[in-house]
Amino acid sequence: MENRYNPKEIEPKWQAKWASQNLFHTTFDPDKPKFYYLDMFPYPSGALHVGHVRNYAIGDAVARYRVMNGFNVLHPMGWDAFGLPAENAAIKNGVHPAQWTDRCIEQMHEQFGKLGIAFDWNREVTTCRPDYYRWTQWLFIQFFKAGLVERRTANVNWCPKDLTVLANEQVKDGKCDRCGSLVEQKPLTQWFFKTTAFAQRLLDDMETLTDWPENVLKIQREWIGRSEGVNFRFQVKDFDAQIEVFTTRVDTVFGVTYMVLAPDHELVEKLTAGTEWEGPAREFRDHVARQKDEQRDYGDEIPKEGIFTGAYCINPMNGEEIPIWLANYVVSDYGSGAVMAVPAHDERDFEFAWKYDLPISLVVLPEKAEDAPMIVIGKHHPKK
């Protein structure tokens, strides 16, 4: 008798037996404890690879272990078949998205069968088909009725050659990872979910996760990023516009010496239109957009860069004119996309102000003199 494992003989035999017994089909059984294991749905834009096998083999082991311990296990599978992966794969292969997606699903289905993963295929879902997305549409309507979605314009990564939106991960060194074209920032109308409405509830409920590692909870709290503070506005000089900012230290507003907007802030085009700053502002916006990979890798360590817009706003507390700058350390999708810069009391603002010779005003004295920042008072605004 041969003692070697021969998959071509052993696997078809047992897989056929499992299929004939409908072994992985989950039925309602009130006498058993329930266990639900959901794997990440793959994008059906190609074939399964070894990374998929590694992921689903782990899930298969967990699901089978629970079955052997008397649990009624639901282990479904489906296809994340909507969006950019399907669209981009169809463009790359010159095939209609529906045809390419169906072809990939069929191929992946066959591969899963050869792997013998313990999926309940009776629960299979395909997100690009009406019997599934009718429910995502229904859910969206419920969110809309509850005031939890809003529609606004925001910039996206845009490939001018393939005429498609790119995820951040598809932009490499500022270029489309498929065709190599220089990626542009394109304003498109989009829908946004107001997840911030649940920030406090998320933070409160994290206290119930007593078995979670503290470092993971810390990451979650920082990701939620809830802060206590105030929102208020700076009037833009000579424009019918205001800039909204948020601060946790409203007492430092007297130390504001410049305003910073995200390069793709909605006001930038209005402030620079028809001026000598219009072209440079647009170029700076695209330049910063191409820095996203570096920002993800290095965070605050990326060198601060900025450009003056030629416009000013008015400090509501003392009436001073404040120059409006664009900078790569402010992003449009965090807060209002604008920061009142207080360089004497914020490290990032200080670094930026020092680099561009902007004013620095100390307004809050520390308890100990040695804790005071080493700064130079009385620098001037850039020439008007």
N, C-alpha and C positions, 0 to 999 in steps of 0.2 A: 504494500500500500504506500502510495506516495505521501510523504509528510509535509510537502510544501503547500503553501496557500496559493491556489490557482483561481484568481478572481473571475476568469472567463467561465469557469465551471460553477464555482460556489455562489457567486453573487446572483446570476440569473435564477438559480434554483430557489434560493431563499426569498428573493424579491418576488418571484411568482407566487410563492406560498403566502407571503404577507399580503399580496394583492388579492388572492383568492379568498382569504379570511377577512378582508377589509380591516386589517389589524389596527390601522392608525386612525380609523374613523371614530370620532368622539360622539357618544350619545349621552343623553341626560341620565345620570345615575345618582340619586339622592343619598345612597348608602356609602358613597366614596367621597373623600375630601377632594375638592377641586384644585387644579393647578393649570395656570394659563402661561404659556411660553410663546412670546412673539419675537421672532427674528426680524432684523432689518430687511425690508423688502428691497430686492435688487433693482437697479435700473435696467430694463430690457433694451439696451442700446448696443449690445454686443453679445459675447458668450461668457459663461462662467469661467473664472480663472482661479488660480491656487489661493488667492486671498479670500475669495468666496468660500472655497472648500474649508479653509481654516476656520472661518466664522461659523458656518453652518454645522460643521462637525461638532463644535462645542455645544451648540444648541441641541443637536441630536442626542448627544450624550446625556445632557441634563434631562431632556424630555423622557428618554428611555429609562433613566434611573428612577424618575418619579413614578412612571408606570409600574416598574418592578417593585416599588414600595407601596403599591395599592392606591395610587392617586388616579382620579379621572382627569386625564391630561388633554388639554386642547392645545394643539401645536399647528397653527395654520400657516399658509404661505400665500403671497400675492406679489404684485408687480407695481413698482413705483414708476408708472409709465407716462406721466404727464410732465411737461416742462422742458427745460433746457437740454438734458441729456438726450432725450428722444429727438428733439428738434435738431440739435447739432449733429447727431449721428446720421439723421436723414439727409442733411445738407452734405455731409462728408461723403456719403455713399450714393448720392444722387437718386434716392428712392423716396417715394411718398412716406411721410412719418407713420401712417397707419400700417402700411405694408411692411415697413422695416420693423416696427415694434412687434407686430404679430409673428413675424419670422423669428425674431430674437426670443420671444416668449416660448415658441415651439421648441427652439433649440435648447434653451435653458431648462425647460420642462424635461426634455429627454436626458439632459445631463444630471439633473436632480434624481431622476429615476435610476440612473446607473450608480449614483452615489448611495442610493438606498436610504435617504434621509426620511425620518419618521414624520412626514407632514400629513395633515388631514386635508387632502386635496378637495374634499367636499366643501371646504370653507374658502376656497381660492377666490381672490378678488383681483381685478385689474383696474387700476385707477383711471384709465382713459376711456372706460366704457360707461354708457349712460346708467346702467344699474348700480354703479358705484358713485359717479360724480353727481348724480341727482341729489345724493345726501350731503355732499360737500356744499352744493349750491344751497340746499335747504338750511344747512348750518350757517352759511354766510348770511342768509336773509335774517336769521334769528339774531346774529351779532349786529347786523345793520339796524334792525328794529330796536335793539337795546342800546344803540348809540356807541357801540364798541368798535366801529370801523370808521375811517374817514378817508376821503379822497383828496390827494394833493399831488403836486408835481415835485419830482425829485430826480436827481441825476442817476444814470445807470452807466455801467461799462458797455460801450457800443463798438462793435467791430464794423467798420465802414465797408469792408469787402464782403463779409458773409451776411451783413445786414441783420445782425441778431444781438441780443443782450448777452453779456457774459457774466458769470459768477466771478467773485474775486479770485477764486482758486483757478479760474481759467485764464487769468491775466498773469503772464510771466515776463518780468522785466519790462512791464508797460506794453506788452504785445499780446495779441491773440495767440493762445497756445496751439491753435490748429493751423492758421494760415500765416501767422507772423506779422500781420498788419498792426500798425500803431493804434492802440485803443483810445477812443475818444470818450468824453463825458457828454452824455446826451440827456436833456431833460424830457422825461416822459410822465404822463399822468398815471398814478398808481393808487392802489388801496393799501391802507395800513391798519393793522389791528392795534387797539389801545391796550396792550398788555400792561402798561404802567398803571392802569386802574386797579390792578390786583397786586401791586408791589407790596403793600403792607400785609395783605393776607398771606402772600407767599412767605414773607419774613416771619410772620407769627406762626404759621404752620410748620416752619422748619424746626421749631422748638419741640415738635412731637417726634422728630426723627432721631431718637435717642441712640440708635445703633449705627448711625452714619459717622464716618471719620470726620473729625473737626476740620481737617484741612480741606475736605470736599465742601463742607458747609460754608467755610470761609470764602471759597471760590464762588459759591452760589450767591452769597450775600454781596460780594463785590460785583458780580455780574448784574444783579438787580440794581445796585447802585443808588439806593434810595437815600436822599439827603433832606434835612430840614433847612428851609431857608425861605427866601422871598423872590418873587418875580417883579420886575419893574422895567420901565422903558426909558430909553434915551432918544430924544428928538433929533432927527438928522437935519443939519443946517441946510437951508435953501431947498429942502425936499419935503414933500408931503408924505413922510415915512418915519417910522419909529423902529428902534432896534430893541427887542426884548431880551433881557438877560436874567439869569438866576444866580443868586449868591447865598452862601451860608453865613457870610459876614457882611451884613449891610453897613456896618460901621466903618468899613474900609472904602466906601464909595468916594470919600473925600481924597483918597489916594489914587484914584483912577487917572492915569495919564495917557492912555490910548485905548481904543476899542479894537477887538479882533473878531473878524468874521471868518467862517469856514470859506475856503476858496469857491465852493459851489453854493454858497448861501443865495437865497432867492433875490436879495437886494443888490448883489454885486453888479449885475448887468445894468440895472437902473442907475446906480451911482456912477458908473464909469462910461456909460453910453455917450459917444460923441466927444470923449476927452482923450488926452494923450495916454491915459491909463487903461483904455478899453482893451487894446491888443495885449499889453503885458499881463493884465488881469486874466484874460482868457488863456494865455500861454501858461501862466502860473497854475491855474486851475487844472489844466491837463497834466502839467508836470507833477503836481501833488497827487493826482489820481494814480499816476504810475508809481508812486512811492508806497502804495498800500501793502505790497509784499514786505517791504522793509519795515513798515510800521508794525505789521503783525509779528515780525521776527524780533524787532528790537525795542518796540514800544517808545517810551519817553527818551530813549538813548539816541534816537535819530536826531541829527542836527536841526535846530530850529531855523526855518526859512520863512521869509515874508516879503510882502510888497505893499506899498502905500497906495490907496485908492484915489487920493486927491480930494476925498470928502471928509467932512467933520460932523460930529454930533455934539450935543450939549449935555454936560453933566447936570442932572436935575437938582443936585444939592447945592452947587456953587456957581452954576451958570458958565463954567469954563468950556471953551471949545476943545474937543478931544479928537485927535486924528484917527481915522478909521483905516485899519490895516487888514490884510489877508495873511493868514499864517497856516503852516502845515500841522500845527499842534491842536487845531480846533476842527472838529468834524461836524457836518450838518445833521447827522442822525443822532447826536447826543445833545439833549437839552434843546435850546433854541438855535444852536449853531453859531452862537455869538458869546463872547466872553468879555466882561469889563476887566481890563488888565490893571492889576495893582502890583507892579513889579517889586515894591518894597516888602511885600508880604506873600509872595507866591514865587516859588523857584522857577517855574517855567516862564512866567512873565518877566522875572528878573533877567533870566538868561537871554530872552528875546530883546528886552529893552537895552541891555548892555551891548548886545551885538549891533543893534541899529541906532545906538546913541539917542534913545528916547528918555523922556523925563522919568525920574524916580523920586517919589515923595513919601516920606515916612510919616504915617498918621497914627499908628498904634505902637506905643512904646512897650518893650518887654520889661518884666519885673527886674531883671538884672542887666546892667549896662553891657556886660560882655556878650549877651545874647543878641544884641542889636546887630543887624546886617551891616557889613562894610559897604556902604553905598555913597555915591556922589549925588548931592542934591543940586537941583537947579539947571539940569540940562534943558535944551530947547527943542520945540517941535521942529519937524522938517519944514523947509521953506514952503510957504503957501504959493 
